[in-house]
Amino acid sequence: MSKLKKPPEAASGAYTPLPKILLESTAFMFASHSAKALLLELMFQHTGYNNGHLNLAMSKLRPRGWCVATMMRARNELLERNLIVQTKRGGLNLGPDLFALTWHNISNFVGLDIGPAEYHRGAWSIPATKPSSTRGRPVIKKICHSEDESSTAIKTRAAKSAPTLKTSAIKHKKTASAALITSDILLNHYPLPVSPPSSSCSPSQQASTGKRAGNRTTTTKHGGRRVRA
């Protein structure tokens, strides 16, 4: 038998496969960008013999630009979408938590908390029982309405606002009528006084002018004596 020829565009060096059927799945397509990036970090650790023994220790992730909060959110989302499964719970003196990529087999169950019976390859194709709190299917909101719905809504709003406008007009009319009646009553009981033609000076000015005129002294020739006018 002749060996299969290597494609001319095949990758050189070590690599990990990512099936196209996984890329087209709902679990992968609608995952957040941080979840996809963390998935690549786990794939980077996979050698073909250590699935189920992959970890997310911050000693490895922090130099690659990860922080604890972002890593935790992305890890929880990957678990919810069944793209990874936790194979061992770590802790003090127990090492980090271990995970497996669900589109690969696990060849070595030594030191793991699960066995071959508990591990199900292809769990990523099973819909998650709990929707992801980070990102889900895009929701298309209906923002357009038909002409009938729009006209009905306009009529309803007009019908609701009509009583208010009518009440306001009635109150305004009653207030204007009351003001006219009050002004008529005041004019009937308290007619305006008719003032005499006023001179260019006010009464106070006229009184002061008369006082000054009465005290003015004039000099006349009546026996050479001064007479006070």
Secondary structure, DSSP 8 states (H G I E B T S, - for coil): -------TT---S------HHHHTSHHHHTS-HHHHHHHHHHHHH--SS-TT-EE--HHHHGGGT--HHHHHHHHHHHHHTTSEEEEE--BTTTBS-EEEETTS-----TT-S--TTT--TTGGGS--SS--SS--S---------HHHHHHHHHHHHHHHHHHHHHHHHHHHHHHHHHHHHHHHHHHHS---------SS-HHHHHHHHHHHHT-EEEEEETTEEEE-
